[in-house]
Amino acid sequence: MRLSPDEIEFLARKIVKVLTNEGRLQVDEEARVIEGIARVITEDLRVEDQLNEEVREVLAQHMSQMERSDITYSEMFKKVKRELAKQKGIIL
């Protein structure tokens, strides 16, 4: 995961603060809302981490083919990731 739990909580607090200050969100229990947002962010990052691992596995299986082509690892990673995300209904 690219963000620590503290960073995720900071983002969740910031989201709640900005939306409440703009009048776009009203909350009775701010802590519960922050916790819910942090949970959603954490789950989303976990799903993306799993997807990244699947992409690495696919690329490892096709490394010799990639070495013979002109495409870089990072370009192929992005391409495979987009395709797997599309197949799984994951929005990146």
HTML snippet that shows the backbone in 3Dmol.js (N, CA, C, O; Angstrom):
<script src="https://3Dmol.org/build/3Dmol-min.js"></script>
<div id="view" style="width:600px;height:400px;position:relative"></div>
<script>
const pdb = `
ATOM      1  N   MET A   1       0.850  -1.175   0.000  1.00  0.00           N
ATOM      2  CA  MET A   1       0.000   0.000   0.000  1.00  0.00           C
ATOM      3  C   MET A   1       0.896   1.238   0.000  1.00  0.00           C
ATOM      4  O   MET A   1       1.896   1.306   0.714  1.00  0.00           O
ATOM      5  N   ARG A   2       0.521   2.181  -0.794  1.00  0.00           N
ATOM      6  CA  ARG A   2       1.340   3.375  -0.957  1.00  0.00           C
ATOM      7  C   ARG A   2       1.138   4.408   0.151  1.00  0.00           C
ATOM      8  O   ARG A   2       1.963   5.308   0.306  1.00  0.00           O
ATOM      9  N   LEU A   3       0.080   4.297   0.906  1.00  0.00           N
ATOM     10  CA  LEU A   3      -0.196   5.256   1.974  1.00  0.00           C
ATOM     11  C   LEU A   3      -0.248   4.540   3.321  1.00  0.00           C
ATOM     12  O   LEU A   3      -0.764   3.428   3.432  1.00  0.00           O
ATOM     13  N   SER A   4       0.288   5.192   4.322  1.00  0.00           N
ATOM     14  CA  SER A   4       0.243   4.628   5.670  1.00  0.00           C
ATOM     15  C   SER A   4      -1.158   4.860   6.255  1.00  0.00           C
ATOM     16  O   SER A   4      -1.909   5.699   5.757  1.00  0.00           O
ATOM     17  N   PRO A   5      -1.503   4.119   7.308  1.00  0.00           N
ATOM     18  CA  PRO A   5      -2.796   4.365   7.961  1.00  0.00           C
ATOM     19  C   PRO A   5      -2.959   5.814   8.429  1.00  0.00           C
ATOM     20  O   PRO A   5      -4.056   6.370   8.373  1.00  0.00           O
ATOM     21  N   ASP A   6      -1.867   6.418   8.886  1.00  0.00           N
ATOM     22  CA  ASP A   6      -1.947   7.826   9.310  1.00  0.00           C
ATOM     23  C   ASP A   6      -2.242   8.753   8.136  1.00  0.00           C
ATOM     24  O   ASP A   6      -3.011   9.705   8.266  1.00  0.00           O
ATOM     25  N   GLU A   7      -1.636   8.473   7.004  1.00  0.00           N
ATOM     26  CA  GLU A   7      -1.885   9.293   5.810  1.00  0.00           C
ATOM     27  C   GLU A   7      -3.328   9.124   5.331  1.00  0.00           C
ATOM     28  O   GLU A   7      -3.965  10.088   4.906  1.00  0.00           O
ATOM     29  N   ILE A   8      -3.827   7.912   5.403  1.00  0.00           N
ATOM     30  CA  ILE A   8      -5.210   7.653   5.000  1.00  0.00           C
ATOM     31  C   ILE A   8      -6.171   8.384   5.926  1.00  0.00           C
ATOM     32  O   ILE A   8      -7.139   8.987   5.464  1.00  0.00           O
ATOM     33  N   GLU A   9      -5.913   8.334   7.228  1.00  0.00           N
ATOM     34  CA  GLU A   9      -6.774   9.045   8.174  1.00  0.00           C
ATOM     35  C   GLU A   9      -6.717  10.556   7.933  1.00  0.00           C
ATOM     36  O   GLU A   9      -7.739  11.238   8.007  1.00  0.00           O
ATOM     37  N   PHE A  10      -5.522  11.074   7.644  1.00  0.00           N
ATOM     38  CA  PHE A  10      -5.381  12.497   7.345  1.00  0.00           C
ATOM     39  C   PHE A  10      -6.245  12.875   6.145  1.00  0.00           C
ATOM     40  O   PHE A  10      -6.957  13.880   6.175  1.00  0.00           O
ATOM     41  N   LEU A  11      -6.178  12.062   5.087  1.00  0.00           N
ATOM     42  CA  LEU A  11      -6.990  12.335   3.891  1.00  0.00           C
ATOM     43  C   LEU A  11      -8.475  12.295   4.214  1.00  0.00           C
ATOM     44  O   LEU A  11      -9.236  13.152   3.763  1.00  0.00           O
ATOM     45  N   ALA A  12      -8.886  11.310   4.989  1.00  0.00           N
ATOM     46  CA  ALA A  12     -10.302  11.193   5.354  1.00  0.00           C
ATOM     47  C   ALA A  12     -10.756  12.419   6.148  1.00  0.00           C
ATOM     48  O   ALA A  12     -11.831  12.965   5.900  1.00  0.00           O
ATOM     49  N   ARG A  13      -9.933  12.844   7.098  1.00  0.00           N
ATOM     50  CA  ARG A  13     -10.268  14.042   7.886  1.00  0.00           C
ATOM     51  C   ARG A  13     -10.358  15.277   6.978  1.00  0.00           C
ATOM     52  O   ARG A  13     -11.257  16.105   7.122  1.00  0.00           O
ATOM     53  N   LYS A  14      -9.418  15.378   6.051  1.00  0.00           N
ATOM     54  CA  LYS A  14      -9.393  16.529   5.130  1.00  0.00           C
ATOM     55  C   LYS A  14     -10.648  16.533   4.254  1.00  0.00           C
ATOM     56  O   LYS A  14     -11.248  17.586   4.038  1.00  0.00           O
ATOM     57  N   ILE A  15     -11.039  15.382   3.757  1.00  0.00           N
ATOM     58  CA  ILE A  15     -12.251  15.283   2.928  1.00  0.00           C
ATOM     59  C   ILE A  15     -13.464  15.756   3.705  1.00  0.00           C
ATOM     60  O   ILE A  15     -14.256  16.554   3.204  1.00  0.00           O
ATOM     61  N   VAL A  16     -13.612  15.266   4.927  1.00  0.00           N
ATOM     62  CA  VAL A  16     -14.758  15.659   5.757  1.00  0.00           C
ATOM     63  C   VAL A  16     -14.710  17.152   6.053  1.00  0.00           C
ATOM     64  O   VAL A  16     -15.732  17.835   5.973  1.00  0.00           O
ATOM     65  N   LYS A  17     -13.543  17.658   6.391  1.00  0.00           N
ATOM     66  CA  LYS A  17     -13.406  19.088   6.721  1.00  0.00           C
ATOM     67  C   LYS A  17     -13.781  19.968   5.530  1.00  0.00           C
ATOM     68  O   LYS A  17     -14.553  20.915   5.677  1.00  0.00           O
ATOM     69  N   VAL A  18     -13.245  19.664   4.366  1.00  0.00           N
ATOM     70  CA  VAL A  18     -13.512  20.477   3.178  1.00  0.00           C
ATOM     71  C   VAL A  18     -15.000  20.424   2.820  1.00  0.00           C
ATOM     72  O   VAL A  18     -15.617  21.458   2.566  1.00  0.00           O
ATOM     73  N   LEU A  19     -15.567  19.229   2.801  1.00  0.00           N
ATOM     74  CA  LEU A  19     -16.973  19.100   2.411  1.00  0.00           C
ATOM     75  C   LEU A  19     -17.915  19.757   3.418  1.00  0.00           C
ATOM     76  O   LEU A  19     -18.917  20.351   3.022  1.00  0.00           O
ATOM     77  N   THR A  20     -17.609  19.659   4.708  1.00  0.00           N
ATOM     78  CA  THR A  20     -18.474  20.314   5.702  1.00  0.00           C
ATOM     79  C   THR A  20     -18.318  21.837   5.630  1.00  0.00           C
ATOM     80  O   THR A  20     -19.298  22.571   5.756  1.00  0.00           O
ATOM     81  N   ASN A  21     -17.092  22.302   5.429  1.00  0.00           N
ATOM     82  CA  ASN A  21     -16.871  23.757   5.320  1.00  0.00           C
ATOM     83  C   ASN A  21     -17.566  24.346   4.098  1.00  0.00           C
ATOM     84  O   ASN A  21     -18.008  25.494   4.121  1.00  0.00           O
ATOM     85  N   GLU A  22     -17.660  23.551   3.030  1.00  0.00           N
ATOM     86  CA  GLU A  22     -18.339  24.017   1.813  1.00  0.00           C
ATOM     87  C   GLU A  22     -19.851  23.844   1.899  1.00  0.00           C
ATOM     88  O   GLU A  22     -20.575  24.247   0.989  1.00  0.00           O
ATOM     89  N   GLY A  23     -20.323  23.257   2.970  1.00  0.00           N
ATOM     90  CA  GLY A  23     -21.752  23.023   3.127  1.00  0.00           C
ATOM     91  C   GLY A  23     -22.272  21.877   2.277  1.00  0.00           C
ATOM     92  O   GLY A  23     -23.481  21.753   2.078  1.00  0.00           O
ATOM     93  N   ARG A  24     -21.387  21.049   1.781  1.00  0.00           N
ATOM     94  CA  ARG A  24     -21.786  19.929   0.923  1.00  0.00           C
ATOM     95  C   ARG A  24     -21.990  18.645   1.710  1.00  0.00           C
ATOM     96  O   ARG A  24     -22.432  17.636   1.161  1.00  0.00           O
ATOM     97  N   LEU A  25     -21.662  18.685   3.014  1.00  0.00           N
ATOM     98  CA  LEU A  25     -21.790  17.502   3.854  1.00  0.00           C
ATOM     99  C   LEU A  25     -22.152  17.938   5.262  1.00  0.00           C
ATOM    100  O   LEU A  25     -21.549  18.858   5.815  1.00  0.00           O
ATOM    101  N   GLN A  26     -23.131  17.276   5.831  1.00  0.00           N
ATOM    102  CA  GLN A  26     -23.491  17.509   7.224  1.00  0.00           C
ATOM    103  C   GLN A  26     -23.338  16.184   7.955  1.00  0.00           C
ATOM    104  O   GLN A  26     -23.828  15.150   7.500  1.00  0.00           O
ATOM    105  N   VAL A  27     -22.657  16.225   9.085  1.00  0.00           N
ATOM    106  CA  VAL A  27     -22.419  14.997   9.831  1.00  0.00           C
ATOM    107  C   VAL A  27     -22.828  15.163  11.282  1.00  0.00           C
ATOM    108  O   VAL A  27     -22.657  16.227  11.878  1.00  0.00           O
ATOM    109  N   ASP A  28     -23.373  14.088  11.840  1.00  0.00           N
ATOM    110  CA  ASP A  28     -23.695  14.068  13.270  1.00  0.00           C
ATOM    111  C   ASP A  28     -22.511  13.507  14.059  1.00  0.00           C
ATOM    112  O   ASP A  28     -22.165  14.001  15.133  1.00  0.00           O
ATOM    113  N   GLU A  29     -21.906  12.470  13.500  1.00  0.00           N
ATOM    114  CA  GLU A  29     -20.773  11.822  14.164  1.00  0.00           C
ATOM    115  C   GLU A  29     -19.560  11.878  13.233  1.00  0.00           C
ATOM    116  O   GLU A  29     -19.325  10.963  12.445  1.00  0.00           O
ATOM    117  N   GLU A  30     -18.809  12.946  13.336  1.00  0.00           N
ATOM    118  CA  GLU A  30     -17.679  13.166  12.429  1.00  0.00           C
ATOM    119  C   GLU A  30     -16.676  12.008  12.471  1.00  0.00           C
ATOM    120  O   GLU A  30     -16.167  11.588  11.431  1.00  0.00           O
ATOM    121  N   ALA A  31     -16.395  11.500  13.659  1.00  0.00           N
ATOM    122  CA  ALA A  31     -15.420  10.407  13.795  1.00  0.00           C
ATOM    123  C   ALA A  31     -15.862   9.171  13.020  1.00  0.00           C
ATOM    124  O   ALA A  31     -15.044   8.498  12.393  1.00  0.00           O
ATOM    125  N   ARG A  32     -17.150   8.877  13.064  1.00  0.00           N
ATOM    126  CA  ARG A  32     -17.673   7.704  12.348  1.00  0.00           C
ATOM    127  C   ARG A  32     -17.574   7.898  10.832  1.00  0.00           C
ATOM    128  O   ARG A  32     -17.259   6.959  10.102  1.00  0.00           O
ATOM    129  N   VAL A  33     -17.840   9.099  10.371  1.00  0.00           N
ATOM    130  CA  VAL A  33     -17.744   9.401   8.939  1.00  0.00           C
ATOM    131  C   VAL A  33     -16.288   9.303   8.488  1.00  0.00           C
ATOM    132  O   VAL A  33     -15.997   8.727   7.439  1.00  0.00           O
ATOM    133  N   ILE A  34     -15.383   9.860   9.271  1.00  0.00           N
ATOM    134  CA  ILE A  34     -13.953   9.783   8.953  1.00  0.00           C
ATOM    135  C   ILE A  34     -13.516   8.323   8.895  1.00  0.00           C
ATOM    136  O   ILE A  34     -12.794   7.926   7.981  1.00  0.00           O
ATOM    137  N   GLU A  35     -13.944   7.535   9.856  1.00  0.00           N
ATOM    138  CA  GLU A  35     -13.595   6.120   9.883  1.00  0.00           C
ATOM    139  C   GLU A  35     -14.115   5.398   8.641  1.00  0.00           C
ATOM    140  O   GLU A  35     -13.414   4.566   8.063  1.00  0.00           O
ATOM    141  N   GLY A  36     -15.329   5.712   8.236  1.00  0.00           N
ATOM    142  CA  GLY A  36     -15.911   5.094   7.042  1.00  0.00           C
ATOM    143  C   GLY A  36     -15.156   5.466   5.776  1.00  0.00           C
ATOM    144  O   GLY A  36     -14.889   4.611   4.930  1.00  0.00           O
ATOM    145  N   ILE A  37     -14.819   6.722   5.650  1.00  0.00           N
ATOM    146  CA  ILE A  37     -14.065   7.172   4.475  1.00  0.00           C
ATOM    147  C   ILE A  37     -12.686   6.522   4.456  1.00  0.00           C
ATOM    148  O   ILE A  37     -12.219   6.084   3.405  1.00  0.00           O
ATOM    149  N   ALA A  38     -12.041   6.458   5.599  1.00  0.00           N
ATOM    150  CA  ALA A  38     -10.721   5.819   5.690  1.00  0.00           C
ATOM    151  C   ALA A  38     -10.812   4.345   5.311  1.00  0.00           C
ATOM    152  O   ALA A  38      -9.916   3.818   4.652  1.00  0.00           O
ATOM    153  N   ARG A  39     -11.884   3.679   5.720  1.00  0.00           N
ATOM    154  CA  ARG A  39     -12.086   2.270   5.384  1.00  0.00           C
ATOM    155  C   ARG A  39     -12.239   2.089   3.874  1.00  0.00           C
ATOM    156  O   ARG A  39     -11.695   1.146   3.300  1.00  0.00           O
ATOM    157  N   VAL A  40     -12.974   2.985   3.239  1.00  0.00           N
ATOM    158  CA  VAL A  40     -13.172   2.913   1.787  1.00  0.00           C
ATOM    159  C   VAL A  40     -11.848   3.150   1.058  1.00  0.00           C
ATOM    160  O   VAL A  40     -11.530   2.435   0.108  1.00  0.00           O
ATOM    161  N   ILE A  41     -11.089   4.132   1.491  1.00  0.00           N
ATOM    162  CA  ILE A  41      -9.798   4.417   0.860  1.00  0.00           C
ATOM    163  C   ILE A  41      -8.871   3.211   1.017  1.00  0.00           C
ATOM    164  O   ILE A  41      -8.213   2.800   0.061  1.00  0.00           O
ATOM    165  N   THR A  42      -8.822   2.649   2.220  1.00  0.00           N
ATOM    166  CA  THR A  42      -7.971   1.490   2.485  1.00  0.00           C
ATOM    167  C   THR A  42      -8.352   0.314   1.602  1.00  0.00           C
ATOM    168  O   THR A  42      -7.484  -0.345   1.031  1.00  0.00           O
ATOM    169  N   GLU A  43      -9.628   0.053   1.491  1.00  0.00           N
ATOM    170  CA  GLU A  43     -10.092  -1.067   0.653  1.00  0.00           C
ATOM    171  C   GLU A  43      -9.765  -0.828  -0.813  1.00  0.00           C
ATOM    172  O   GLU A  43      -9.355  -1.751  -1.517  1.00  0.00           O
ATOM    173  N   ASP A  44      -9.940   0.385  -1.269  1.00  0.00           N
ATOM    174  CA  ASP A  44      -9.637   0.709  -2.661  1.00  0.00           C
ATOM    175  C   ASP A  44      -8.143   0.503  -2.949  1.00  0.00           C
ATOM    176  O   ASP A  44      -7.780  -0.037  -3.994  1.00  0.00           O
ATOM    177  N   LEU A  45      -7.301   0.926  -2.040  1.00  0.00           N
ATOM    178  CA  LEU A  45      -5.860   0.736  -2.209  1.00  0.00           C
ATOM    179  C   LEU A  45      -5.487  -0.747  -2.161  1.00  0.00           C
ATOM    180  O   LEU A  45      -4.597  -1.192  -2.886  1.00  0.00           O
ATOM    181  N   ARG A  46      -6.172  -1.509  -1.302  1.00  0.00           N
ATOM    182  CA  ARG A  46      -5.915  -2.943  -1.221  1.00  0.00           C
ATOM    183  C   ARG A  46      -6.272  -3.631  -2.531  1.00  0.00           C
ATOM    184  O   ARG A  46      -5.532  -4.494  -3.003  1.00  0.00           O
ATOM    185  N   VAL A  47      -7.396  -3.256  -3.115  1.00  0.00           N
ATOM    186  CA  VAL A  47      -7.812  -3.822  -4.405  1.00  0.00           C
ATOM    187  C   VAL A  47      -6.783  -3.493  -5.479  1.00  0.00           C
ATOM    188  O   VAL A  47      -6.432  -4.350  -6.289  1.00  0.00           O
ATOM    189  N   GLU A  48      -6.302  -2.260  -5.487  1.00  0.00           N
ATOM    190  CA  GLU A  48      -5.304  -1.887  -6.489  1.00  0.00           C
ATOM    191  C   GLU A  48      -3.986  -2.625  -6.264  1.00  0.00           C
ATOM    192  O   GLU A  48      -3.322  -3.011  -7.226  1.00  0.00           O
ATOM    193  N   ASP A  49      -3.604  -2.823  -5.007  1.00  0.00           N
ATOM    194  CA  ASP A  49      -2.390  -3.594  -4.713  1.00  0.00           C
ATOM    195  C   ASP A  49      -2.515  -5.024  -5.232  1.00  0.00           C
ATOM    196  O   ASP A  49      -1.566  -5.568  -5.796  1.00  0.00           O
ATOM    197  N   GLN A  50      -3.688  -5.631  -5.042  1.00  0.00           N
ATOM    198  CA  GLN A  50      -3.918  -6.988  -5.553  1.00  0.00           C
ATOM    199  C   GLN A  50      -3.841  -7.012  -7.073  1.00  0.00           C
ATOM    200  O   GLN A  50      -3.259  -7.926  -7.658  1.00  0.00           O
ATOM    201  N   LEU A  51      -4.423  -6.016  -7.703  1.00  0.00           N
ATOM    202  CA  LEU A  51      -4.374  -5.916  -9.155  1.00  0.00           C
ATOM    203  C   LEU A  51      -2.929  -5.781  -9.628  1.00  0.00           C
ATOM    204  O   LEU A  51      -2.528  -6.434 -10.591  1.00  0.00           O
ATOM    205  N   ASN A  52      -2.150  -4.944  -8.962  1.00  0.00           N
ATOM    206  CA  ASN A  52      -0.735  -4.781  -9.320  1.00  0.00           C
ATOM    207  C   ASN A  52       0.014  -6.104  -9.217  1.00  0.00           C
ATOM    208  O   ASN A  52       0.854  -6.412 -10.062  1.00  0.00           O
ATOM    209  N   GLU A  53      -0.284  -6.874  -8.200  1.00  0.00           N
ATOM    210  CA  GLU A  53       0.375  -8.176  -8.031  1.00  0.00           C
ATOM    211  C   GLU A  53      -0.001  -9.118  -9.175  1.00  0.00           C
ATOM    212  O   GLU A  53       0.852  -9.843  -9.686  1.00  0.00           O
ATOM    213  N   GLU A  54      -1.260  -9.110  -9.573  1.00  0.00           N
ATOM    214  CA  GLU A  54      -1.691  -9.937 -10.705  1.00  0.00           C
ATOM    215  C   GLU A  54      -0.970  -9.521 -11.985  1.00  0.00           C
ATOM    216  O   GLU A  54      -0.563 -10.369 -12.779  1.00  0.00           O
ATOM    217  N   VAL A  55      -0.817  -8.222 -12.177  1.00  0.00           N
ATOM    218  CA  VAL A  55      -0.117  -7.719 -13.365  1.00  0.00           C
ATOM    219  C   VAL A  55       1.331  -8.206 -13.359  1.00  0.00           C
ATOM    220  O   VAL A  55       1.846  -8.647 -14.387  1.00  0.00           O
ATOM    221  N   ARG A  56       1.980  -8.127 -12.206  1.00  0.00           N
ATOM    222  CA  ARG A  56       3.377  -8.602 -12.106  1.00  0.00           C
ATOM    223  C   ARG A  56       3.475 -10.079 -12.465  1.00  0.00           C
ATOM    224  O   ARG A  56       4.413 -10.493 -13.145  1.00  0.00           O
ATOM    225  N   GLU A  57       2.505 -10.879 -12.008  1.00  0.00           N
ATOM    226  CA  GLU A  57       2.502 -12.311 -12.310  1.00  0.00           C
ATOM    227  C   GLU A  57       2.339 -12.553 -13.813  1.00  0.00           C
ATOM    228  O   GLU A  57       3.026 -13.395 -14.391  1.00  0.00           O
ATOM    229  N   VAL A  58       1.430 -11.812 -14.436  1.00  0.00           N
ATOM    230  CA  VAL A  58       1.221 -11.954 -15.884  1.00  0.00           C
ATOM    231  C   VAL A  58       2.496 -11.577 -16.624  1.00  0.00           C
ATOM    232  O   VAL A  58       2.923 -12.288 -17.534  1.00  0.00           O
ATOM    233  N   LEU A  59       3.100 -10.469 -16.238  1.00  0.00           N
ATOM    234  CA  LEU A  59       4.308 -10.020 -16.920  1.00  0.00           C
ATOM    235  C   LEU A  59       5.473 -10.990 -16.712  1.00  0.00           C
ATOM    236  O   LEU A  59       6.283 -11.191 -17.615  1.00  0.00           O
ATOM    237  N   ALA A  60       5.554 -11.580 -15.542  1.00  0.00           N
ATOM    238  CA  ALA A  60       6.626 -12.551 -15.281  1.00  0.00           C
ATOM    239  C   ALA A  60       6.489 -13.751 -16.205  1.00  0.00           C
ATOM    240  O   ALA A  60       7.493 -14.313 -16.642  1.00  0.00           O
ATOM    241  N   GLN A  61       5.270 -14.147 -16.505  1.00  0.00           N
ATOM    242  CA  GLN A  61       5.028 -15.286 -17.389  1.00  0.00           C
ATOM    243  C   GLN A  61       5.379 -14.972 -18.840  1.00  0.00           C
ATOM    244  O   GLN A  61       5.638 -15.878 -19.632  1.00  0.00           O
ATOM    245  N   HIS A  62       5.386 -13.697 -19.181  1.00  0.00           N
ATOM    246  CA  HIS A  62       5.635 -13.290 -20.568  1.00  0.00           C
ATOM    247  C   HIS A  62       6.910 -12.464 -20.728  1.00  0.00           C
ATOM    248  O   HIS A  62       7.054 -11.725 -21.702  1.00  0.00           O
ATOM    249  N   MET A  63       7.827 -12.586 -19.783  1.00  0.00           N
ATOM    250  CA  MET A  63       9.027 -11.764 -19.798  1.00  0.00           C
ATOM    251  C   MET A  63       9.867 -11.988 -21.058  1.00  0.00           C
ATOM    252  O   MET A  63      10.389 -11.026 -21.622  1.00  0.00           O
ATOM    253  N   SER A  64      10.004 -13.216 -21.501  1.00  0.00           N
ATOM    254  CA  SER A  64      10.840 -13.470 -22.684  1.00  0.00           C
ATOM    255  C   SER A  64      10.239 -12.827 -23.929  1.00  0.00           C
ATOM    256  O   SER A  64      10.972 -12.331 -24.784  1.00  0.00           O
ATOM    257  N   GLN A  65       8.915 -12.829 -24.039  1.00  0.00           N
ATOM    258  CA  GLN A  65       8.263 -12.178 -25.176  1.00  0.00           C
ATOM    259  C   GLN A  65       8.472 -10.672 -25.114  1.00  0.00           C
ATOM    260  O   GLN A  65       8.673 -10.028 -26.145  1.00  0.00           O
ATOM    261  N   MET A  66       8.427 -10.110 -23.918  1.00  0.00           N
ATOM    262  CA  MET A  66       8.611  -8.665 -23.761  1.00  0.00           C
ATOM    263  C   MET A  66      10.025  -8.257 -24.118  1.00  0.00           C
ATOM    264  O   MET A  66      10.244  -7.192 -24.694  1.00  0.00           O
ATOM    265  N   GLU A  67      10.982  -9.101 -23.779  1.00  0.00           N
ATOM    266  CA  GLU A  67      12.374  -8.781 -24.076  1.00  0.00           C
ATOM    267  C   GLU A  67      12.628  -8.712 -25.577  1.00  0.00           C
ATOM    268  O   GLU A  67      13.509  -7.979 -26.028  1.00  0.00           O
ATOM    269  N   ARG A  68      11.863  -9.469 -26.344  1.00  0.00           N
ATOM    270  CA  ARG A  68      12.028  -9.456 -27.797  1.00  0.00           C
ATOM    271  C   ARG A  68      11.280  -8.304 -28.461  1.00  0.00           C
ATOM    272  O   ARG A  68      11.518  -8.011 -29.633  1.00  0.00           O
ATOM    273  N   SER A  69      10.396  -7.658 -27.744  1.00  0.00           N
ATOM    274  CA  SER A  69       9.620  -6.561 -28.328  1.00  0.00           C
ATOM    275  C   SER A  69      10.239  -5.222 -27.950  1.00  0.00           C
ATOM    276  O   SER A  69      11.189  -5.156 -27.169  1.00  0.00           O
ATOM    277  N   ASP A  70       9.690  -4.174 -28.511  1.00  0.00           N
ATOM    278  CA  ASP A  70      10.194  -2.827 -28.254  1.00  0.00           C
ATOM    279  C   ASP A  70       9.479  -2.145 -27.091  1.00  0.00           C
ATOM    280  O   ASP A  70       9.748  -0.980 -26.802  1.00  0.00           O
ATOM    281  N   ILE A  71       8.589  -2.840 -26.435  1.00  0.00           N
ATOM    282  CA  ILE A  71       7.807  -2.214 -25.367  1.00  0.00           C
ATOM    283  C   ILE A  71       8.555  -2.335 -24.033  1.00  0.00           C
ATOM    284  O   ILE A  71       9.171  -3.361 -23.743  1.00  0.00           O
ATOM    285  N   THR A  72       8.489  -1.275 -23.236  1.00  0.00           N
ATOM    286  CA  THR A  72       9.156  -1.291 -21.935  1.00  0.00           C
ATOM    287  C   THR A  72       8.274  -1.986 -20.903  1.00  0.00           C
ATOM    288  O   THR A  72       7.072  -2.155 -21.107  1.00  0.00           O
ATOM    289  N   TYR A  73       8.885  -2.381 -19.805  1.00  0.00           N
ATOM    290  CA  TYR A  73       8.147  -3.037 -18.724  1.00  0.00           C
ATOM    291  C   TYR A  73       7.040  -2.129 -18.213  1.00  0.00           C
ATOM    292  O   TYR A  73       5.911  -2.576 -18.011  1.00  0.00           O
ATOM    293  N   SER A  74       7.357  -0.862 -18.003  1.00  0.00           N
ATOM    294  CA  SER A  74       6.351   0.054 -17.449  1.00  0.00           C
ATOM    295  C   SER A  74       5.181   0.272 -18.410  1.00  0.00           C
ATOM    296  O   SER A  74       4.033   0.374 -17.978  1.00  0.00           O
ATOM    297  N   GLU A  75       5.469   0.344 -19.703  1.00  0.00           N
ATOM    298  CA  GLU A  75       4.385   0.489 -20.684  1.00  0.00           C
ATOM    299  C   GLU A  75       3.489  -0.751 -20.681  1.00  0.00           C
ATOM    300  O   GLU A  75       2.263  -0.646 -20.715  1.00  0.00           O
ATOM    301  N   MET A  76       4.120  -1.924 -20.641  1.00  0.00           N
ATOM    302  CA  MET A  76       3.352  -3.160 -20.629  1.00  0.00           C
ATOM    303  C   MET A  76       2.583  -3.308 -19.322  1.00  0.00           C
ATOM    304  O   MET A  76       1.455  -3.800 -19.316  1.00  0.00           O
ATOM    305  N   PHE A  77       3.189  -2.883 -18.212  1.00  0.00           N
ATOM    306  CA  PHE A  77       2.517  -2.933 -16.917  1.00  0.00           C
ATOM    307  C   PHE A  77       1.224  -2.129 -16.969  1.00  0.00           C
ATOM    308  O   PHE A  77       0.168  -2.604 -16.552  1.00  0.00           O
ATOM    309  N   LYS A  78       1.318  -0.907 -17.487  1.00  0.00           N
ATOM    310  CA  LYS A  78       0.134  -0.047 -17.581  1.00  0.00           C
ATOM    311  C   LYS A  78      -0.931  -0.665 -18.476  1.00  0.00           C
ATOM    312  O   LYS A  78      -2.119  -0.641 -18.154  1.00  0.00           O
ATOM    313  N   LYS A  79      -0.496  -1.215 -19.597  1.00  0.00           N
ATOM    314  CA  LYS A  79      -1.432  -1.810 -20.547  1.00  0.00           C
ATOM    315  C   LYS A  79      -2.146  -3.016 -19.935  1.00  0.00           C
ATOM    316  O   LYS A  79      -3.367  -3.135 -20.031  1.00  0.00           O
ATOM    317  N   VAL A  80      -1.387  -3.899 -19.313  1.00  0.00           N
ATOM    318  CA  VAL A  80      -1.979  -5.094 -18.704  1.00  0.00           C
ATOM    319  C   VAL A  80      -2.874  -4.701 -17.530  1.00  0.00           C
ATOM    320  O   VAL A  80      -3.938  -5.287 -17.332  1.00  0.00           O
ATOM    321  N   LYS A  81      -2.441  -3.715 -16.759  1.00  0.00           N
ATOM    322  CA  LYS A  81      -3.236  -3.263 -15.620  1.00  0.00           C
ATOM    323  C   LYS A  81      -4.587  -2.711 -16.080  1.00  0.00           C
ATOM    324  O   LYS A  81      -5.628  -3.032 -15.505  1.00  0.00           O
ATOM    325  N   ARG A  82      -4.558  -1.887 -17.112  1.00  0.00           N
ATOM    326  CA  ARG A  82      -5.823  -1.346 -17.643  1.00  0.00           C
ATOM    327  C   ARG A  82      -6.740  -2.472 -18.095  1.00  0.00           C
ATOM    328  O   ARG A  82      -7.939  -2.450 -17.817  1.00  0.00           O
ATOM    329  N   GLU A  83      -6.180  -3.456 -18.793  1.00  0.00           N
ATOM    330  CA  GLU A  83      -6.985  -4.555 -19.318  1.00  0.00           C
ATOM    331  C   GLU A  83      -7.563  -5.412 -18.191  1.00  0.00           C
ATOM    332  O   GLU A  83      -8.746  -5.752 -18.217  1.00  0.00           O
ATOM    333  N   LEU A  84      -6.741  -5.760 -17.209  1.00  0.00           N
ATOM    334  CA  LEU A  84      -7.238  -6.550 -16.078  1.00  0.00           C
ATOM    335  C   LEU A  84      -8.288  -5.773 -15.283  1.00  0.00           C
ATOM    336  O   LEU A  84      -9.290  -6.342 -14.853  1.00  0.00           O
ATOM    337  N   ALA A  85      -8.061  -4.495 -15.093  1.00  0.00           N
ATOM    338  CA  ALA A  85      -9.030  -3.666 -14.375  1.00  0.00           C
ATOM    339  C   ALA A  85     -10.364  -3.643 -15.117  1.00  0.00           C
ATOM    340  O   ALA A  85     -11.426  -3.739 -14.503  1.00  0.00           O
ATOM    341  N   LYS A  86     -10.301  -3.518 -16.415  1.00  0.00           N
ATOM    342  CA  LYS A  86     -11.518  -3.511 -17.232  1.00  0.00           C
ATOM    343  C   LYS A  86     -12.256  -4.836 -17.097  1.00  0.00           C
ATOM    344  O   LYS A  86     -13.476  -4.853 -16.933  1.00  0.00           O
ATOM    345  N   GLN A  87     -11.516  -5.957 -17.166  1.00  0.00           N
ATOM    346  CA  GLN A  87     -12.124  -7.281 -17.059  1.00  0.00           C
ATOM    347  C   GLN A  87     -12.777  -7.486 -15.688  1.00  0.00           C
ATOM    348  O   GLN A  87     -13.814  -8.143 -15.587  1.00  0.00           O
ATOM    349  N   LYS A  88     -12.180  -6.932 -14.645  1.00  0.00           N
ATOM    350  CA  LYS A  88     -12.670  -7.125 -13.292  1.00  0.00           C
ATOM    351  C   LYS A  88     -13.659  -6.028 -12.846  1.00  0.00           C
ATOM    352  O   LYS A  88     -14.218  -6.091 -11.751  1.00  0.00           O
ATOM    353  N   GLY A  89     -13.857  -5.040 -13.704  1.00  0.00           N
ATOM    354  CA  GLY A  89     -14.782  -3.953 -13.369  1.00  0.00           C
ATOM    355  C   GLY A  89     -14.218  -2.992 -12.321  1.00  0.00           C
ATOM    356  O   GLY A  89     -14.959  -2.382 -11.551  1.00  0.00           O
ATOM    357  N   ILE A  90     -12.896  -2.874 -12.313  1.00  0.00           N
ATOM    358  CA  ILE A  90     -12.241  -1.979 -11.363  1.00  0.00           C
ATOM    359  C   ILE A  90     -12.003  -0.640 -12.051  1.00  0.00           C
ATOM    360  O   ILE A  90     -11.477  -0.584 -13.163  1.00  0.00           O
ATOM    361  N   ILE A  91     -12.389   0.410 -11.393  1.00  0.00           N
ATOM    362  CA  ILE A  91     -12.175   1.762 -11.917  1.00  0.00           C
ATOM    363  C   ILE A  91     -10.879   2.293 -11.318  1.00  0.00           C
ATOM    364  O   ILE A  91     -10.723   2.371 -10.099  1.00  0.00           O
ATOM    365  N   LEU A  92      -9.962   2.652 -12.195  1.00  0.00           N
ATOM    366  CA  LEU A  92      -8.667   3.173 -11.723  1.00  0.00           C
ATOM    367  C   LEU A  92      -8.686   4.675 -11.645  1.00  0.00           C
ATOM    368  O   LEU A  92      -7.686   5.286 -11.268  1.00  0.00           O
TER     369      LEU A  92
END
`;
const viewer = $3Dmol.createViewer("view");
viewer.addModel(pdb, "pdb");
viewer.setStyle({}, {cartoon: {color: "spectrum"}});
viewer.zoomTo();
viewer.render();
</script>
